[in-house]
Amino acid sequence: MRRRVLLPLISMTILAAPPATRRTDHSDSLHGTNVPDPYRWLETDSGEVKAWVKEQAAYARGYLDKLPGRAAIATRVQELSQVTRAKSNYGVGSVVRTGGLLFFERQDPGQNQPVLYVQSGTAAPRVLIDPNTQSATGISAIASWSPSPDGKWLAYGTSVAGSDWQLIRVREVATGRDLTDKVEWTKFAGINWTPDSRGFEYSRFPAVPMSELLTAPNDFQKVYLHRLETAQSADTLVYERPDQKEWRFQALPMQQGHTLIQIFWGTRRQHRISWLDPAHPGKTFDLVTEFEAEFEPIGHRGSVVYFQTSYKAPKGRVIAVDLRSPAREKWREIVPESKDALERAIVLGDRVLCQYMRDVKSVLAIWPAGGGKLDHEVAMSDIASAGWGRDTFMPSSVDPDAARGYFFTMGFARPLALSSYDFGARKIEPLFDTKLPFDPAKFETKQVFYSSKDGTRVPMFLVMKKGLVPDGKTPTLLYGYGGFNVPLLPTYNPRNLAWVEGGGIYAVASLRGGNEYGVEWHRAGALDKKQNVFDDFIAAAEWLIANRYTNSKRLAINGGSNGGLLVGACLNQRPDLFGAAIPAVGVMDMLRFHKFTVGAAWTSDYGSPDNPKDFAVLMKYSPLHNIKRGTKYPPVLVMTADHDDRVVPLHSFKYGAAMQYAQEGPAPILLRIETDAGHGGGKPVSKSVEEAADVIAFLRDSLSK
């Protein structure tokens, strides 16, 4: 193996060769193409793999721990993390009002995990669940929760070490006492109470052997009804489709005993809708029979269900459907399609609360639930993300007396905060105060627009110190995602603020594949159009260089999950364009992703490797299969975690090994493998701080060459 010489900012160091990785002659014949897979053995849980992981982790730590200024960076990131902030669940502020009580999550300085509070009227909030007391290292987290309609009970799911698997328990709100209830084998499933508050419906998968817990495919989900203070073995089967192993279900109990069934396939915002009527036991009624558009239930009154939908509205609208007369010609439009993309909506009282994206900036608007003209928009900061609080689908969500709503706001230099909004007075009041360990006035956020390869206009945020003058030399971190309908809105992250505070630029490109501009924006970056996403990201990098914000030696790229795929693909296509790359928990093997945990669901965005036409597309950009030996790659920090049961770490293992084998230049290829952590959810502050310190120190050193 070659010895590689690096020239860091302060002194010369000798970088030892990475640990040797055994290569085999394994290959697969896929649609007539021979595909070598020399690192297939890294997919196993063997002793050899464990030894290899230990060696790679030690090799990375030996490099990262010696980087100049790392300790000081960790200290500053820790300080920037010590703010009181709310918790956001996939862009939805975690705040629910029901049974005369307000439930919300808040994380205070010194806490690894957010705490769940309950508040009655103007009384001080009371701690209901504090996961920080359940683990000394902070790896236990609240993954989901839902209060009963009467406010007496709270069902909550906890996860450990970042796993998507949850264990659901039930707590009595008044006393803080847990019942004996324990519901297992759930992930990606809501907790939806029956109107009588005596039980809840949930979705679960079949039990998995512990040895396969982190890798086995998650198929044949079913819906069950659990009654309080009964064993899970006594739960009643509500709905299943044994003929569709990849379908997913969300059960939404309604008044009069009806249950609405929202059916998913893959990860697209497209749903089938059915419902069960207690007057006709054993019979299923269908409302939407094809995966043709989004149909997201957002509230109900009696037999009338309100849906946020993209049906005949690519940018979204709200309709009302009466299940007693469900023919399409009788569907009633409540909120018409707008020029802005409708991200989320909720029915509250006699209002529909809408959250739009206007050039990737949030706009909160209020419409009458009976239909009609827009009532008003909530005055907000120009560049921010915001959304109405909504985590449940309950009768209380349409309380006709609801005169106040709750929403969250967040920016690149503004931690997530919860506020109440008086609809009549149009008055905003923060739910709690926070002191910031930095001056927001010292930072500025710009939004620019650039042209991609095919001429498409793409937006990008630039976060920097106020007054920064472009000189073509500023270290810049470019972040992207571009997939699964996920928009990249302004988000507070102590790591990114520390990077900017240290003199860098943080750039966020809103690539096709997300839903920043609705359905068509997503479709333009999915399936056989996935290359558009990579072209958008590369064009963003070229724009930053052309406009003298940075240069190729001082430009790094970063993304996680689907964004890790993005980084890997772009690095293969343009290794000359970047000074460093950080793919995190990435989908790197595009020919085998569908064989592990929930990977089969991603075929809706990527296509299936089992389909010859999709295979041809995937093979062209798969990060693992397009690495070229003899290429001088820039420094690369591959990041993954041992408990990631969403994008299993074998993706990063195989990719990192292949990159180390192919590297011709002197730059390091490192695998940072986090322990007791998963895909990202539930990660304690202590681990986030250490990860941020590694990333920033790595970038500062790599971009100084």
N, C-alpha and C positions, 0 to 999 in steps of 0.2 A: 504493500500500500504506500502511496506517496505521502511525504511530509509536506505540510502546507504552511506557508509563511503569511501572517497577517500583520498589518501595520496599524495598530490602534492609535487613538488620538494622543495618548501619552507616551507609550513606549512600545518597542517591538516584542512580540511574544511568538513562541513556536506553538502552532496548533497541532496536536497529535492527530494521527489518522483516527477516524471513527471506528467503533467496534466492527469487526468483520461480521457480515451477514451471509449465511449459507445460501447459495443459489442452487436450484435444482433444474432439471430439464422438463418439468411439468408443463404441459400445454393443453389447450382445449381446441377442438374443432367446432367453430361457431359459424353456421351458415356458409360452410365451405371455406372459411378462413381459419388458418392456424394461428392461435393466440397464445404466445408463451405466458406463463404465470410462474416465474421462478421462485416467488415468495409466497406461494399458496400455503405453505406450512405455517406462516404467521397468522393464519386464520384460526388456528387451534388454541387450546388452553393447556398446552403441554408444558412440561418442565423446561424444555428448551426455549420455548417462547418466553416464559417467565424470566429465565436467565438473560435472554436477549433484551427484554424490556428493562431489566435492572441495569444492564450495562449501558444501554442507550440513555437512560435517565441520568446515570452518573456522569456520562460523557457530557451531556448538555449542562448539567449543574456545574461541572468543573470549568466550563467556559463562562456560563452566565454569572456565577458567583464572583468571578474575577474582573468583571467589567467595571470600568471607572464610574464612580458616582452612584452605583446601584443602591447602596444603603441610604444615601440622601434622598434618592428618588422614592424609595419605599416609605420613608418618613413623610415626605410631602403628600404622596397619594393617600396615606393613612389619614393625614390632616384633612384632606379634601373629602374623605369619606365620612368624616364625623359631622354630619348634618342630619337634622330631623327631616325625614322625607316619607312620603307615602309609598305604597307599592302599586305597581301597574302590572296587570296580567294581560300580556299581549295587546297592549294599547288601551285596555279598559281599566279605569280607575277602580280599585277594589273597595267599593263602598256600597252598602245595601241598607235600605230603610224598610223595616217590616215590623209588624206587631207593636208599633209605637217606639221602636228602638232603632238606633243607628249602629251599624257594624262597619268597621273599617280597619285597615292595617297601617301601621306606622313603625318606622325604624328610627331609633334615636342613637345619638353618638355612643359608641362603645358596644353596640349590639351587632352580632354577626347576622342575625336574621330579623325580619319584620315581626312585629307582635300584633295579634288581633285584639282589638278593643271593642267594647260595647258601650253605648252612651244612651241615657234616658233623658230627654228634654235638655235642660240647661245644666244638668249635673255633670260633674267631671267624668271623663271617660274612665272606664274600668277595664283592667287587663282581663281578657277572657282566655286566651291561649298564648303562652310565651314559649316558643320552641327553643329559645336560648337556654332554658333550664333542662332540656332533654338531652343535650350533648355538650360535652366540655369543649369539643373542637368546632361546634357550630354546624355540623353536617346534617342535622335533622331540621327539616323545614316544613312549613305549611304549604302544601301544594294546591289545595282547593278547599273551599268551604261554602256552606249555604245554610242560612237560618231558616227555620220553619216559618210558615206564614203567620202563626200567632206569636212568634218571637220567643217561644219557650225553649226550643231546642236548637242546637247547632250541629250539623253534620260536617265533619272536616276530615280531609285526607292529608296524611303526612308522607313524606318521602325521605329517604336516607341516602346520603352520598350522591345526590343529584340524579338518582334513578327516576325514570318516568313512572315506575310502579308505585302505587299508593295503597296505604292501609286506611280505611275510613272508620272513624269512631263517631260517637254521638255524645255531646256534652249538654248538660242542663245549664241554661244560661244564668238562671238566678243563683245557683249554688256553685257553679264551676265544677260540678261532679260529672265524671264520665259514666255512662251506662255500660252495660256489659257488651253492647253491640260491637262487632268487628266484621268489616266487609273487606275481603281481599280480592286480588287479581284484577284490579282496575287500573286503567291508564287512559288518558285522552277521553275522559268521560265526565259529564256533569253529574251533580247531585241535585235531583229535582224532586221537591217535596210534593206530596199529595195535598190538596186543599184543606183536608181535615187535620194536617200536621201530625198524623199518626204513622207516617212512613215516607219513604222516598224511592223513586225509581232511579236506577243507575245501569250502566253498561259494563260488562266484564268479559274477560277472555278466559278460556280454559286454563286450568293450572298448568304451570310449566315446571319441569324438573329443575332443581336449584342449579345443577351443573350447566343448564342451558338458559338460565334466567336472563342473561345479558345479550344473547344472540338469537334465540329461537324466533321464528316468524310469529307474528301476532295475528292469528286468523280466527274466524268463526266467533266474532263478538256476539253477545246476546244481551237482551234487556231483562232485568229482574226488578221485582218490587220487594223491598225490605220493610218489614213492620218493626217498630221499636220494641226493644227488649226481647227479640227473638234471635235464634241462631241463624247464621247465613244459610245453613243447609235447609232451612225451612222457607227460604225466599221463593216467591212465585215467579215462574217464567212468564214474561209479558210478551216478548217478541223475539223472533229469530228468523234467519234465512239460511238454512243449511245448504242451499244451492248456490250461495254467494259468499265464499269464505273471506273475501277482501272487503265486503261492505261493512261500514261502521254505522252505529245508531245512537241517536240522542232521543230519549223519551221525555216528553213534557206533559205532565199531568195537568188537566184543566178542570174547570168547574163542571158539574153534572156528571163527573166520573169519566169523562172522555180522556184519552191519552193521545197526544199528537206524536207521531214518529217521524223524526227528521233523519233521512238516510244519506250517507256520504259514500262516495267511492273516490279513492285517491285524496288529493289535497286541494283540488279546485273548489272554488265557491260555486258548486253546482249540487243541487239536492233533489231527491225525490221526497215526496211528502205523503204519508198515510196517516190514518187515525183509527183508533179503536173505540167502539161505542158499547158501553155496558149493557145496553138494551139488546145487543146482538153479539153475545159471547162467541168467541172463536172466529168471528168474521173481521176481515180487514177492509177498510174503505180507502180508496186511493184518490188523492187530489192531484199530485204531479207524478207521472209515471215514467218520465225520462230525466236523465241528468242533462238538462238543457240550460239551466240558469240558476242563479242563487235564489234560494227561498229561505231566509233566516227569520224565524218567528221572533217578534219583538214585543208582544203583548197580546192580551185577549180580553174580551168581554163576553161572557156567556159562550155562545157558539161561534162568535166572530173572532177570527184570528187575524192579527196584523203581521204582514211580512215585509221585510226589506228585501227587495228583489232586483235582479238585473233582467228579468223577463221583459222584452221589448223596451229595455232601457239600459244600455251598456254602462252608463255612469250611475245607475241606481235610482230607485224610487221606492215609495211605500204604498202597499195596497192592503185592502181589507177583504177577507173572504169569509162568508157565512157557511159553516159546514153543513147547515140544513139545506142549503141551496148552492152547491159548490161549482156549478158550471162556469167555465171561464168567461163567458159573456156577462156573467153577473159579478165578476170581480170588480171592486171599486177602487179607483185611484185616490189616495189620500194626500200624498206628497209627490208632485210630478218630478220627472227627471230634470236635473239642473245642468248647467255648463260645468259645474264642479263635480268631482267624484264623491259620491256618498260613501263614507267609510263605515259609519255605524249609526244606528237609530234605536230609540226606545220609546215606547208609549208610557206616559206617566200622567195619570188623571185625564184631563181632556186635551192634552197636548202630545205632540210627537216631537221628541228632542232629537235633532239630527247633528251629526258631526261630518263636515265636508272637508275635502282637501282642495284648496285653491292654490295651485302651483306648489303643492307639497307643504303648505302651511294650513293649520287647522282653522276652521270656521265653525262656530257653534250657532245653530239656528233653531227656532221654535215655530212649529206649525200647529194649526188646530187639528185635533184627532178626528173631527168630523169631516175634514176636507175643507178646502178654501185656500186663501192666499197666505203667504208667509207672514207670520206675526212680527218677528224681529230677529236680529242677530245679536249675539252677546259681544260687547266691545272687548277686544283682546289685543295683545301685543302682536306686532306684524309677523315676526318669525318665531313660532312656537308650535308645540303640539298640544292638543287638548281633546278631552272626550268626556262624555257623560258617564257617570258611574252606573254600571250594570253588570251583575254577575248571575242573576237568576231570572226565571220566567215564572212569576207567581201572580196570583190574584191581586196581591197588594201592589203590584207594579202598575195597576190601573186604578188606584184609589182616586175617586173623583174629588177628594178633598186635598189632594197633593198640591200645595202652593209653593213648594220649594224643591229644587233639584240640586244634585251634587255633581261636581265635575272636577277633573284634574287638569293641571297645566304643567308644562315642562319645556325647558329650552336647553341649548348647549351649555349655557352658564347659569342654569336655573334648575335646582333639584325638583323632583316631582312633588307637587303640593295639591292638597284637596281644599276645595272651597264650596260653600253653599251659594245658591242663587235664588233670590226672591223674584219670582216671575212678575208679580204685580209692580213692585217698586223697582225692579231691574237693578237690584243691589247685590253686590258680591261680598261675601264675608269668608275669610280664610278659616278653615277648620282648626288649624293650629299654626303657631308661629315657628320660625326657624332662624337661627343665626348662621351666617355664611362665613367660612374661613378664607374668604377671598372677596375681592371687590369686583362685582359683575361689570362695572363701568369700564374696567380696564380691558375688556374683551369686546370684539365685534363679530357679527355674523353677516356675511354677504351671500346673496344668491345670484349665481350667474347662469347663463344658458350657453350651451355649445352645440356644435353640429357633429353628429356621429358619422360613421363611414357612409351611410346611405342618405345623409342629409337630415335625419330626424333630429328635432330640437330636444335636447336633454337638459334638465335642471341639475345644478350642483350647489351645495352649500360650502362656504369657506369660513372656517372659524380661526381667528387669529387675534393677536394683541392689537388693540386699537392703535391706529397710526402706522401700522407696518407698511413699509414701502417695498414693493416687489423689486428684487435685484437679481433674480435668477439663481439665488444661492440658498434660499431658506429650506431647511429640512421639512419635508411634507409627507404626511401620512394620508393616503387615499383609501377610503373605505367604500365597499359596495356589497350588494346582496343580489338583487335581480332575479327573483323567482317566487313562486307559490303565492302570488297575490299580495305579498308582504311589502308595505311601503316603508321607506326610511324617513321618518319624521324627526324633527329636532329632539334629541335625547341627552340627558345629563349623564356623564360618565366621568368619574374622578380621574381615570387614566388619561382620557382625551384632554381634559382640562389641564392636567399636569404637563402633558406634552406641549400644549399651546403656551402655557405659562412659562415653559422653558425656552420659548422662542420658535417653536415649530408651527406649522399650519396643519389643521385637520380638515380634510376635504371629504364630503359625502356626496357621491354621485347617485342620483335617483334613476337607476337603470330600468330599461324595459324588462318585463318579467314580474315586476311588482304591480301594484294596482293604483299608483299615484294618479293616473288619469283614467281609471276604470278598466273594464273588461278588455278592451282592445289593446291597452298598454301591456297587460299581462300576456295576452295571446301572442303579441309581437316578440316575446322573449321566451316562448315555451316550445317544446317538441322540436320540430325541424327548423325552428327559428331561433334556437338557443344561441347561435353564433352572434346574433344581434346584441345579446347581453355583453359578450366579450368585446365586441366592437365598440359598444358604448363606453366600457371601462377603459379600453385602450385610448379612445378618443378623449376621454377626460384627462388621462395622463398627458397626452400630447398637448391639450389645451393649456394645462398648468405650466408646461415647459414653454410653449409658444408665447404665453402672456407673462413670462419672466417671473413667475412665482417661485419656480424651482428649476432644477435640471435633473437629468436622468440619474446621476450619481447620488442625488439627494432626495430622490422620490421613492417611497416605500408603498407597498400595497398590502391591504389586510382585509379579511372577511372571514366569517364563521359559518359553518354548516354548508348550505348552498353557496354562501360567500367564500368558503374554503375551496370549493370546486371552482368558483370564479377565479380566485387567485392562482390556483394551480394551472388552469387552462390558459390564462393570460401570460403567466410566466413561461409556459412552453412556447406560446406563439410569439412573444416578444421579450426574450431574456435580456436584450440590450436596452430595454426601456426603463428598467427599474434598478434601484440601488439596493433594495432589500425586499423580501416578501415574507408575510406571516399568514399562512393558511391555518385556520383553527377549526378543529372538529369537522373537517371537510369530507364531502362525498367524493372520493378520489378514484375509486374503481367503478366506472360506469357500466361495466359488464356483469357485475355481481352484487350491486347494491340492493337489488330486489329480493335477495335470498335471506336477509337478516332483519329481525325485529319488524319494524313498520315500513321497511324499504319498499315493499310492493306497492304501497300507497303513492309513492313518488312517481310511478310510471305515468300518472296523469299529467305530470309536468315535463318529465324527461323522455317518455316513451319506454317501451320494454325491450331489453336486450334479447328477449326471445322472439321478437318480431324482426324479420330480415331488414326491412326498411329502417326501423328505428335503430337497429344494430349498426347500420352503415353510418348513421348520423352520430351516434354515441362514440363510435370508434374514432371518429375524426377529432374529438376534443377531450376524451377521457384523460384526466391529468396523469393517471398511472401509465397509460399506454402511449402517451406522446412525449415522454421524456426521451431525450436524445443523448446517448453517451458521447462524451467528448465535447460537450457544451460547457462554456464558462458561465455558470449560473451565479447570480449575486448571492449574498448571504441569505439563508432561508431558515426560519424558525417554525417548524411544524409543531402544532400544539394539539394535544388530545387529552383524554382522561380515561382512567381505568374502568369507571362505572358508566360510561356513555352507552346507554342501551337504545339510543335513537340512531345516531350515526356511529356504529360500533367502531372502536379504535383500530381495528384491523385495516381500515382504509388508510389511516395515517401511518400505520406501521409499514405497510407495503410501499406506500408512496415515499416515505422517508428513506427506506432501504434502497429503493430504486434511484432516488436522487443522489444519495451518497455514492452509489456505484457509478453513476453517470458523470458526476462532477469532474470537470477537467481543470477548473480554476482553483485558486487558493482559498476561496470564501467558504465559511463553515456551513454545513447542513446539519441542523440540530433537531432532535425530537424532544420536546418538553412534554413529559407524560405526568399529568396531575394524578394524585392518588385520592381516593375517597371523594371523587367528584364525577359529575356526569356531563351532559350536553351543555350545561350552563345554568339551568334553573336550580334554584336553591343553593347556589354557591355562597358560602359565608364570606363576610367582608375580609377576614384574615387571608383567605386564599386569593380573593380578588386583588388585594393589595400586593401580594407576592407576585402574582401573575403580571400585574401592571408594571411592577418594578423591572421584571425580566424583559418585558416588551420594550419599554422606553429605553432602558440601558442598551439593549441589543440594537435598537434603531439609532440611537445617538452614536454608538460606536461604528455601526455599519455604514451610516451615511456621512461619516467624517473622513472616509478614505479618499 
